[in-house]
Amino acid sequence: MLDFYILPKLGDIPIQEITSDQLEGFFRELVKSGGKKNNPLPHGTYKSCANVLSMGLNYAVSKKKLGASGCIIVSASTIRT
């Protein structure tokens, strides 16, 4: 998940600079064309990506690398269309 979906799109952005708008755009792109041959990403894979990203951001908060207010995750149900 991390190497294939998350890091290619968000890996160059310092964690403190990731915004909720960037996360929402990332998830929208995954939903629309993140699957094989630019097809929609399967829901289970999408949920796994969201969980991995959420765990990483929560870990950064616990290690004081990211303020809790900066850790706004767009819920999967909000993005799924």
C-alpha positions, 0 to 999 in steps of 0.5 A: 500500500505504502510503496505502491499507492501512498508514497508515489503521490504524497511521499515528497510532501513533508508530513507537517505540510500535508493538508486535508485538501491534498488528502481529499485529492489523493483519495479522489484520484485513487477512487477514480483511477487508482486501479489497474489500467487507470480503472477505479480502485477496488473498495477494499484496496481503497480502505486499506490505503486509507487505514495505512495513511491514517495509522501513519498520521496518527503515529506522527501525532503520537511522536509529536511530529504532527499536531493533532489539528493537522491530522484531519482525515477525510472519511472513506464514505465522504470520498467514495462515489 
